[in-house]
Amino acid sequence: MISVVSLGSSVWISDGSELERSLKKAIAVIPWLIVLLVAVATGSALLPPANGPPIPFVTARGEPALLQGSGLYRFDPAPLAREGLVWDAINLVIGVPALVLALFFAHRGSLRGRLAVTGLSLYFAYVYVQYATMVALNPLFPVYIAIFALSLVNLFVSLALIDPPHVKSHVSPRFPRRFFAGFAFLLSSALLVLWGLRIAAILRSGRFPPELAGMVTLQSQAFDLGLVVPLALASGILLLRDHAWGYVLTALTLTFGFMMCLTIPAWIVVPLLQDGKIQGVEAGPFLLLSAAGFVLVGLFLRNVREDPKDEHPGGRFVRASGL
């Protein structure tokens, strides 16, 4: 007998074989491993002494800079360590509970829940590939790699098992897809312009600005331009074509964007409170994009309908159109 089974963020076509039952159990455990490892990584970073007196040093470029000097990020440039601690706090207080909540609703057959788990898998993969490649080597390096790898596995499996026409059929006909596509293009353009100007300025001068003193390269800009921009462009193009995958990619982009819309304002406000400094050229556009992102997340969720027929009374079986 063939059945369609909910696996947290996805649906699974089952033929009842022992191998398949074992595989389903393994896949169902992955997002909970991500929850556990992110809680360990963020909690460890925020344990005292998370802050301490920085250590001055001079980079190979001859730039004066400061190392954090204490805590998990003691060998990192102070500005990078501060961003890392802000990110850790947000991921622990909001990211981990958001993933747990999404898993709870996904297990009950919620389409919003399954899309949220998939989007959060993308988000945590994005976060921890940066921790693994940007943060100075520390005892949590294996944990960063594990979170990145498990998040990618969960993302790929979830995408493979999502039925895009089913997702599209549950989006309201009144959904303003052209408006969402326009925002995706605006976000892509903003990143291209803002990060392009920053990269050009650094390459032209051969030096990092004070807020990046001690950095050796621009990993965040590389990941934004190499991952976020293509994702936003693809979702916008497919939405304009009313393609089913456009709705799936939009859900991923907005879930990922929701977490970044929390993080970016914090990255701007914390230095302002501590140092009285703010990068106005970049801060203004990013704050506006963050505010717009919150509005669009709410609007998208309002337009995704939960079909009661998709949920089995036991909370385990869901119907997927075309299966």
Secondary structure, 3 states (H helix, E strand, C coil): CCEEEECCCCEEEECCCHHHHHHHHHHHHHHHHHHHHHHHHHHHHHCCCCCCCCEEEECCCCCEEEECCCCCCCCCEHHHHHHHHHHHHHHHHHHHHHHHHHHHHHHCCCHHHHHHHHHHHHHHHHHHHHHHHHCCCCCCHHHHHHHHHHHHHHHHHHHHHCCHHHHHHCECCCCCHHHHHHHHHHHHHHHHHHHHHHHHHHHHHCCCCHHHCCCCCCHHHHHHHHHHHHHHHHHHHHHHCCCHHHHHHHHHHHHHHHHHHHHHHHHHHHHHHHHCCCCHHHHHHHHHHHHHHHHHHHHHHHHECCCHHHCCCCCCECCCCCC
